Amino acid sequence: MIDTALLEKFNNQLTSDPASQAVKNAIAKVGINEASFNNSVMRKHTFAFSQETKKGEMTNQKASGRCWMFAALNTARIDTMKKLDAEDFEFSQNYTLFWDKLEKSNYFLDSILETATEPLDSRLVQHLLTDPIQDGGQWDMFAGLLNKYGAVPKSVMPETYHSSNTKVLNTLMTSKLREFAARLRELKENGSSNEEIAMEKERMLSWIYATLVKTLGEVPTTFTYAYHDTKGNYQAISEITPQNFFAEYVDWNLEKRISLIHAPTKDKPFGRAYTVKYLGTVKEAQPVRYINTPIKALKDAAIASIKNGEPVWFGCDVGKMSERKAGVMDTETYSYDLTLNEPIRLTKAQRLDYGDSLLTHAMVLVGVDLDENDQPINWKVENSWGEKVGKKGIFSMSDQWFDEYTYQVAVDTKYIEEKWLKALAEPIIELEPWDPMGALAKVL
């Protein structure tokens, strides 16, 4: 029991320690992170890397959780820049946001119908209702969008207020989708025919579509794109569809781009493939799937890709031991053990099991600094928060930080050891919707 005597004991312990008094005053003035910042860590991050890929100008997701889209499109644009012979290029993240919102709405409504016999207060139904239209996603979800809708240059469908500021749009659409969910469950309960339910669902999707057009703009079916190549010559691509633009000017085989994850928990053996129930965007697309491997497999694949000039999409817990302004991600960024007297001792597996960490953000690996034994020291990271953070938007990530807080990379199968790819030939293990590996990258 916490009583007066115990509180007096705690206070005496604190006040008798001069160092704690000094730390208390520092934290009160500047906050825990500033007071705990380990300035010597900056010496480890010179932002010089022995292996680098080409990259475009920095992008900015602004007040939206579209990091996974920005990271995927920033990875894809390198191939587009080569094919166009252009110094720079940027895809429209608004275009993919439009289709993501529409497809997520459809996925949600279908999921509500599939679970209509579940009690309303069941964990599954409440999970579905929690955040049906949020901005976040994972690699395979975006691959489904690219396969179905392709991609367009940014000038073809530029940003709008609500593509860069999604909070109000998400709030309104979430309320409406919950209303639709209540209506669909009522129709099911009252014995309405499949035809009646399908017509009602179509009416709901029509409202979603109209709302997206009003807030994000009309999506192009064909377009013309004009630009200047590296020699300054005017070039124009006339009357092309988004699907054909992606096929011709990115030319990825999305079936061969696989996600490796590192989830060192007892319930997920390495060398097996996993998916997550009720996680997706395009309903008819291939389900989310990833292969769980040791962390070295993620690094080896990423290094091989970077050496071949191909940047790497990756997902991590960006808020842990990360200094945004300096652009440094390092396990020694903050000396909490000195300011708070004890370090946080959770292992990576424990952080996942006890809800202390999960994938929150997606970025792009565009370089790595290797030592004389070809082992990584620091990684060069392209973020999507504009040029006012890091070194003009570039972050430096220590290899130890990669170990602790990186959870996923997406690479071509040619960079993955065959022994891990064999997992795809075995039955894919289904994880519950609330499993930490079902977390979505969406940090602003």
C-alpha positions as a printed NumPy array, in Angstrom:
array([[  0.   ,   0.   ,   0.   ],
       [  1.173,   3.517,  -0.778],
       [  1.005,   5.406,   2.529],
       [  2.633,   8.478,   4.081],
       [  5.609,   6.553,   5.43 ],
       [  6.407,   5.025,   2.047],
       [  6.11 ,   8.387,   0.278],
       [  8.42 ,   9.975,   2.836],
       [ 10.965,   7.201,   2.235],
       [ 10.816,   7.786,  -1.537],
       [ 11.247,  11.522,  -1.095],
       [ 14.224,  11.132,   1.253],
       [ 15.922,   8.837,  -1.264],
       [ 15.456,  11.409,  -3.998],
       [ 16.442,  14.538,  -2.081],
       [ 19.572,  12.9  ,  -0.639],
       [ 20.978,  12.389,  -4.129],
       [ 22.559,  15.642,  -5.446],
       [ 22.753,  14.308,  -9.005],
       [ 19.02 ,  13.633,  -9.067],
       [ 18.356,  17.193,  -7.937],
       [ 20.435,  18.573, -10.809],
       [ 18.711,  16.267, -13.301],
       [ 15.297,  17.246, -11.926],
       [ 15.999,  20.904, -12.624],
       [ 17.35 ,  20.188, -16.121],
       [ 14.329,  18.077, -17.094],
       [ 11.939,  20.703, -15.761],
       [ 13.639,  23.301, -17.96 ],
       [ 14.164,  21.445, -21.254],
       [ 12.345,  18.082, -21.009],
       [ 13.558,  14.493, -20.641],
       [ 14.879,  14.056, -24.176],
       [ 16.908,  17.254, -24.268],
       [ 18.318,  16.583, -20.808],
       [ 19.165,  12.999, -21.79 ],
       [ 20.578,  13.703, -25.268],
       [ 23.973,  12.066, -25.747],
       [ 25.853,  14.64 , -27.784],
       [ 28.768,  12.26 , -28.392],
       [ 26.501,  10.116, -30.563],
       [ 26.727,  12.772, -33.264],
       [ 30.397,  11.887, -33.795],
       [ 29.307,   8.452, -35.05 ],
       [ 27.086,   9.931, -37.736],
       [ 29.101,  11.735, -40.391],
       [ 26.424,  11.242, -43.066],
       [ 29.099,   9.735, -45.3  ],
       [ 28.252,   6.338, -46.799],
       [ 30.367,   3.954, -48.849],
       [ 27.405,   2.639, -50.868],
       [ 24.624,   4.881, -52.168],
       [ 21.777,   4.661, -54.654],
       [ 20.378,   7.479, -56.719],
       [ 17.558,   9.459, -55.087],
       [ 15.193,  12.258, -56.015],
       [ 14.467,  15.559, -54.31 ],
       [ 13.066,  15.337, -50.795],
       [  9.331,  14.827, -50.446],
       [  6.952,  15.883, -47.678],
       [  3.896,  13.95 , -46.525],
       [  2.886,  16.946, -44.382],
       [ -0.004,  16.342, -41.959],
       [ -0.886,  12.909, -43.284],
       [  0.059,   9.338, -42.473],
       [  1.071,   8.441, -46.03 ],
       [  4.691,   7.521, -45.235],
       [  4.256,   4.008, -46.69 ],
       [  3.063,   5.516, -49.978],
       [  5.822,   8.099, -50.098],
       [  8.428,   5.446, -49.337],
       [  7.111,   3.07 , -52.015],
       [  6.798,   5.779, -54.673],
       [ 10.196,   7.24 , -53.782],
       [ 11.645,   3.771, -54.284],
       [  9.855,   3.331, -57.608],
       [ 10.785,   6.739, -59.013],
       [ 14.465,   5.799, -59.328],
       [ 13.592,   3.394, -62.139],
       [ 11.313,   6.027, -63.656],
       [ 14.07 ,   8.647, -63.604],
       [ 16.34 ,   6.22 , -65.454],
       [ 13.725,   5.36 , -68.074],
       [ 12.791,   9.018, -68.626],
       [ 16.426,  10.167, -68.469],
       [ 15.26 ,  12.799, -65.97 ],
       [ 17.205,  14.502, -63.166],
       [ 14.24 ,  14.259, -60.825],
       [ 10.708,  12.902, -60.704],
       [  7.893,  12.614, -58.192],
       [  4.779,  10.48 , -58.306],
       [  1.382,  11.724, -57.181],
       [  0.76 ,  10.506, -53.649],
       [ -2.707,  12.046, -53.863],
       [ -3.625,   9.668, -56.688],
       [ -2.772,   6.592, -54.636],
       [ -4.391,   8.098, -51.525],
       [ -7.695,   8.446, -53.423],
       [ -7.759,   4.786, -54.413],
       [ -6.538,   3.665, -51.   ],
       [ -9.437,   5.413, -49.273],
       [-11.992,   3.986, -51.704],
       [-10.584,   0.46 , -51.548],
       [-10.228,   0.538, -47.759],
       [-13.881,   1.546, -47.516],
       [-14.902,  -1.399, -49.682],
       [-12.637,  -3.752, -47.707],
       [-14.173,  -2.521, -44.451],
       [-17.772,  -2.907, -45.619],
       [-17.063,  -6.427, -46.87 ],
       [-15.438,  -7.283, -43.545],
       [-18.498,  -5.998, -41.687],
       [-20.729,  -8.229, -43.794],
       [-18.442, -11.223, -43.261],
       [-18.614, -10.739, -39.485],
       [-22.309,  -9.832, -39.291],
       [-23.091, -12.856, -37.106],
       [-20.386, -11.912, -34.601],
       [-21.581, -10.091, -31.46 ],
       [-21.176,  -6.342, -31.771],
       [-18.945,  -6.287, -28.699],
       [-16.675,  -9.066, -29.958],
       [-12.988,  -8.23 , -30.12 ],
       [-12.981,  -8.758, -33.89 ],
       [-15.875,  -6.42 , -34.7  ],
       [-14.6  ,  -3.756, -32.327],
       [-11.169,  -4.049, -33.949],
       [-12.703,  -3.504, -37.395],
       [-14.596,  -0.447, -36.164],
       [-11.573,   1.137, -34.483],
       [ -9.884,   2.889, -37.4  ],
       [-11.278,   1.726, -40.765],
       [-10.081,   4.56 , -43.014],
       [ -6.807,   5.721, -41.441],
       [ -3.892,   6.689, -43.658],
       [ -1.497,   3.865, -42.777],
       [ -0.489,   0.765, -44.66 ],
       [  2.103,  -1.853, -45.457],
       [  4.098,  -2.798, -48.539],
       [  1.759,  -5.498, -49.883],
       [ -1.248,  -3.229, -49.479],
       [  0.447,  -0.682, -51.713],
       [  1.466,  -3.352, -54.217],
       [ -2.227,  -4.169, -54.588],
       [ -2.994,  -0.539, -55.397],
       [ -0.166,  -0.316, -57.937],
       [ -1.286,  -3.531, -59.649],
       [ -4.848,  -2.308, -60.014],
       [ -4.505,   1.44 , -60.548],
       [ -0.909,   2.11 , -61.592],
       [  0.6  ,   5.511, -60.81 ],
       [  0.798,   9.02 , -62.26 ],
       [  3.27 ,  11.922, -62.077],
       [  2.558,  14.452, -59.323],
       [  1.673,  17.187, -61.821],
       [ -1.152,  15.015, -63.179],
       [ -2.929,  14.847, -59.8  ],
       [ -1.349,  17.394, -57.441],
       [ -1.92 ,  17.755, -53.723],
       [ -5.093,  19.26 , -52.283],
       [ -5.723,  20.627, -48.816],
       [ -7.108,  17.312, -47.586],
       [ -4.465,  15.082, -49.16 ],
       [ -1.864,  16.987, -47.128],
       [ -4.135,  17.372, -44.075],
       [ -6.147,  14.187, -43.698],
       [ -7.381,  14.413, -40.094],
       [-10.798,  15.986, -40.691],
       [-11.449,  13.871, -43.779],
       [-10.579,  10.705, -41.876],
       [-12.759,  11.697, -38.92 ],
       [-15.82 ,  12.356, -41.086],
       [-15.37 ,   9.258, -43.214],
       [-14.817,   7.092, -40.14 ],
       [-18.117,   8.25 , -38.628],
       [-19.908,   7.602, -41.901],
       [-18.383,   4.146, -42.279],
       [-19.482,   3.244, -38.756],
       [-22.985,   4.4  , -39.685],
       [-22.796,   2.197, -42.78 ],
       [-21.602,  -0.709, -40.64 ],
       [-24.623,  -0.344, -38.342],
       [-26.927,  -0.265, -41.364],
       [-25.41 ,  -3.369, -42.965],
       [-25.567,  -5.344, -39.724],
       [-29.243,  -4.338, -39.344],
       [-30.006,  -5.484, -42.888],
       [-28.325,  -8.826, -42.203],
       [-30.158,  -9.216, -38.91 ],
       [-33.507,  -8.439, -40.537],
       [-32.975, -11.06 , -43.241],
       [-32.568,  -8.739, -46.246],
       [-31.657, -10.441, -49.508],
       [-28.139, -10.431, -50.91 ],
       [-29.371,  -8.237, -53.763],
       [-30.801,  -5.645, -51.364],
       [-27.584,  -5.601, -49.345],
       [-25.445,  -5.288, -52.487],
       [-27.518,  -2.309, -53.675],
       [-27.192,  -0.609, -50.291],
       [-23.455,  -1.207, -50.221],
       [-23.136,   0.293, -53.717],
       [-24.99 ,   3.4  , -52.531],
       [-22.551,   3.691, -49.622],
       [-19.516,   3.404, -51.889],
       [-21.041,   6.049, -54.158],
       [-21.071,   8.484, -51.222],
       [-17.449,   7.598, -50.429],
       [-16.413,   8.157, -54.044],
       [-18.18 ,  11.522, -54.247],
       [-16.597,  12.65 , -50.975],
       [-13.137,  11.703, -52.218],
       [-13.628,  13.585, -55.494],
       [-14.714,  16.669, -53.547],
       [-11.753,  16.538, -51.181],
       [ -8.937,  14.99 , -53.219],
       [ -9.949,  15.803, -56.793],
       [-10.91 ,  13.803, -59.857],
       [ -8.649,  10.917, -60.771],
       [ -7.311,  10.772, -64.336],
       [ -8.058,   7.837, -66.613],
       [ -5.544,   8.994, -69.234],
       [ -3.064,  11.864, -69.228],
       [ -0.213,  13.563, -71.049],
       [  3.066,  14.163, -69.269],
       [  5.666,  16.686, -70.469],
       [  9.147,  17.155, -69.025],
       [ 12.768,  18.003, -69.876],
       [ 15.387,  15.257, -69.933],
       [ 18.907,  15.513, -68.52 ],
       [ 20.102,  17.174, -71.74 ],
       [ 17.428,  19.85 , -71.488],
       [ 15.358,  18.445, -74.324],
       [ 11.574,  18.715, -74.161],
       [  9.826,  15.354, -74.002],
       [  6.14 ,  14.429, -73.914],
       [  4.258,  11.193, -73.251],
       [  0.777,  11.456, -74.759],
       [ -2.504,   9.877, -73.759],
       [ -1.296,   7.109, -71.482],
       [ -3.218,   5.369, -68.719],
       [ -1.914,   5.253, -65.137],
       [ -1.628,   1.481, -65.398],
       [  0.429,   1.671, -68.596],
       [  2.602,   4.46 , -67.193],
       [  3.514,   2.308, -64.215],
       [  4.088,  -0.762, -66.396],
       [  6.308,   1.092, -68.879],
       [  8.17 ,   3.588, -66.69 ],
       [  8.594,   1.562, -63.495],
       [  8.316,  -1.942, -64.926],
       [  8.302,  -3.817, -61.637],
       [  7.209,  -7.404, -61.258],
       [  5.358,  -6.868, -58.003],
       [  4.993, -10.629, -57.51 ],
       [  8.757, -10.77 , -57.019],
       [  8.926,  -8.028, -54.386],
       [  8.732,  -9.771, -51.029],
       [  8.64 ,  -8.476, -47.478],
       [ 11.042,  -9.883, -44.922],
       [ 10.19 ,  -9.19 , -41.297],
       [ 12.09 ,  -9.595, -38.057],
       [  9.758, -10.604, -35.239],
       [ 11.888, -12.578, -32.74 ],
       [  8.938, -13.712, -30.62 ],
       [  8.298, -17.323, -29.575],
       [  5.018, -17.529, -31.484],
       [  6.622, -16.759, -34.879],
       [  9.341, -19.224, -35.919],
       [ 11.877, -17.974, -38.452],
       [ 11.637, -19.39 , -41.953],
       [  7.824, -19.284, -42.116],
       [  5.508, -16.997, -44.061],
       [  2.766, -15.042, -42.29 ],
       [ -0.318, -13.031, -43.096],
       [ -2.741, -11.05 , -40.936],
       [ -6.488, -11.631, -40.937],
       [ -8.651,  -8.715, -42.095],
       [ -5.645,  -6.64 , -43.148],
       [ -5.688,  -5.217, -46.636],
       [ -6.748,  -2.487, -49.02 ],
       [ -7.758,  -3.999, -52.372],
       [-10.098,  -6.851, -51.475],
       [ -9.267,  -9.008, -54.495],
       [ -5.501,  -8.448, -54.238],
       [ -3.052, -10.991, -52.904],
       [ -3.183, -11.023, -49.092],
       [ -0.439,  -9.386, -47.086],
       [  2.402, -11.864, -46.682],
       [  5.867, -11.751, -45.233],
       [  8.665, -14.118, -44.29 ],
       [ 10.019, -13.98 , -40.753],
       [ 13.818, -14.206, -40.689],
       [ 16.782, -13.318, -38.488],
       [ 17.741,  -9.645, -38.692],
       [ 20.842, -10.508, -40.732],
       [ 18.665, -11.697, -43.606],
       [ 16.995,  -8.268, -43.776],
       [ 20.386,  -6.549, -43.773],
       [ 21.949,  -8.853, -46.364],
       [ 19.027,  -8.34 , -48.745],
       [ 19.057,  -4.572, -48.25 ],
       [ 22.819,  -4.312, -48.798],
       [ 22.649,  -6.424, -51.971],
       [ 19.863,  -4.214, -53.326],
       [ 21.688,  -0.978, -52.491],
       [ 24.902,  -2.245, -54.075],
       [ 22.913,  -2.837, -57.257],
       [ 21.603,   0.728, -57.196],
       [ 18.106,  -0.136, -55.964],
       [ 16.756,   1.656, -52.875],
       [ 14.837,  -0.341, -50.267],
       [ 11.436,   0.282, -48.67 ],
       [ 11.575,  -0.468, -44.933],
       [  9.329,  -0.216, -41.892],
       [ 10.457,   0.636, -38.362],
       [  9.481,   2.147, -35.031],
       [ 10.78 ,   5.628, -35.832],
       [  9.947,   7.211, -32.479],
       [ 12.359,   5.084, -30.472],
       [ 15.799,   6.588, -29.702],
       [ 15.445,   8.956, -32.638],
       [ 16.382,  12.641, -32.798],
       [ 14.23 ,  14.201, -35.486],
       [ 15.952,  17.547, -35.906],
       [ 19.453,  16.06 , -36.196],
       [ 18.193,  13.134, -38.236],
       [ 19.917,  10.525, -36.071],
       [ 18.54 ,   7.108, -35.124],
       [ 20.887,   5.422, -32.669],
       [ 20.417,   3.16 , -29.651],
       [ 22.633,   5.567, -27.693],
       [ 20.814,   8.759, -28.694],
       [ 19.4  ,   9.317, -25.202],
       [ 21.135,   8.408, -21.929],
       [ 17.961,   7.695, -19.984],
       [ 19.958,   5.478, -17.647],
       [ 21.826,   8.585, -16.441],
       [ 18.866,  10.949, -16.112],
       [ 16.341,   8.419, -14.796],
       [ 18.874,   6.125, -13.056],
       [ 17.781,   2.948, -14.844],
       [ 17.752,   1.912, -18.525],
       [ 14.71 ,   0.334, -20.171],
       [ 15.686,  -3.329, -20.354],
       [ 13.03 ,  -4.818, -22.637],
       [ 14.343,  -6.988, -25.461],
       [ 13.008,  -6.581, -28.994],
       [ 10.792,  -9.63 , -28.533],
       [  9.47 ,  -8.294, -25.219],
       [  8.737,  -4.907, -26.766],
       [  6.54 ,  -6.644, -29.346],
       [  4.888,  -9.   , -26.853],
       [  4.171,  -6.302, -24.263],
       [  2.979,  -3.584, -26.636],
       [  6.003,  -1.312, -26.254],
       [  7.011,  -1.235, -29.916],
       [  5.756,  -2.002, -33.409],
       [  6.088,  -0.786, -36.975],
       [  5.017,   2.869, -37.087],
       [  6.774,   4.45 , -40.073],
       [  8.11 ,   3.577, -43.522],
       [ 11.137,   5.176, -45.201],
       [ 13.714,   4.317, -47.847],
       [ 17.223,   2.938, -47.445],
       [ 19.317,   4.786, -50.05 ],
       [ 22.788,   3.975, -48.772],
       [ 24.941,   2.145, -46.264],
       [ 28.427,   2.649, -44.852],
       [ 30.31 ,  -0.659, -44.799],
       [ 33.473,  -1.439, -42.848],
       [ 36.528,  -3.307, -44.186],
       [ 34.713,  -6.614, -43.595],
       [ 31.686,  -5.472, -45.6  ],
       [ 29.612,  -5.12 , -42.431],
       [ 27.207,  -2.182, -41.983],
       [ 28.087,   0.707, -39.673],
       [ 25.388,   3.271, -40.488],
       [ 22.517,   3.376, -42.972],
       [ 21.466,   6.317, -45.139],
       [ 17.727,   6.909, -44.864],
       [ 15.487,   9.007, -47.108],
       [ 12.544,  10.274, -45.08 ],
       [  9.362,  12.012, -46.262],
       [  9.194,  14.879, -43.755],
       [ 10.676,  17.57 , -45.996],
       [ 14.102,  19.199, -45.786],
       [ 13.775,  20.853, -42.361],
       [ 14.686,  17.692, -40.449],
       [ 17.892,  15.682, -40.576],
       [ 20.472,  16.657, -43.165],
       [ 18.064,  18.197, -45.68 ],
       [ 15.666,  15.326, -45.048],
       [ 18.26 ,  12.559, -44.879],
       [ 18.627,  10.529, -41.652],
       [ 21.544,   8.423, -40.436],
       [ 20.622,   5.145, -38.736],
       [ 23.149,   3.114, -36.761],
       [ 23.337,  -0.604, -37.462],
       [ 22.479,  -1.289, -33.817],
       [ 19.288,   0.767, -34.245],
       [ 18.464,  -1.367, -37.295],
       [ 18.778,  -4.437, -35.062],
       [ 16.406,  -3.125, -32.424],
       [ 13.745,  -1.099, -34.227],
       [ 13.587,  -2.18 , -37.887],
       [ 10.841,  -4.717, -38.537],
       [ 10.415,  -5.02 , -42.283],
       [ 12.132,  -4.587, -45.649],
       [ 10.648,  -5.127, -49.11 ],
       [ 13.071,  -6.286, -51.81 ],
       [ 13.222,  -8.204, -55.061],
       [ 13.468, -11.954, -54.53 ],
       [ 16.855, -11.987, -56.304],
       [ 18.354, -10.379, -53.189],
       [ 16.901, -12.963, -50.77 ],
       [ 18.574, -16.274, -49.928],
       [ 16.692, -19.238, -51.371],
       [ 16.398, -20.885, -47.949],
       [ 14.066, -18.088, -46.831],
       [ 11.997, -18.031, -50.029],
       [ 11.103, -21.694, -49.445],
       [  8.675, -20.439, -46.799],
       [  6.332, -19.279, -49.549],
       [  5.855, -22.892, -50.666],
       [  4.528, -23.846, -47.221],
       [  1.093, -22.987, -45.804],
       [  0.997, -19.33 , -44.766],
       [  0.34 , -18.85 , -41.056],
       [ -2.552, -16.5  , -40.247],
       [ -2.049, -13.995, -37.448],
       [ -4.877, -12.358, -35.539],
       [ -5.883,  -8.85 , -36.689],
       [ -4.435,  -7.279, -33.53 ],
       [ -1.051,  -8.967, -33.8  ],
       [  1.795,  -6.399, -33.627],
       [  2.974,  -7.449, -37.094],
       [ -0.323,  -6.154, -38.433],
       [  0.62 ,  -2.613, -37.424],
       [  0.465,   0.016, -40.151],
       [  3.076,   2.617, -41.027],
       [  1.418,   5.99 , -40.552],
       [  3.563,   8.333, -38.423],
       [  3.299,  12.005, -39.441]])
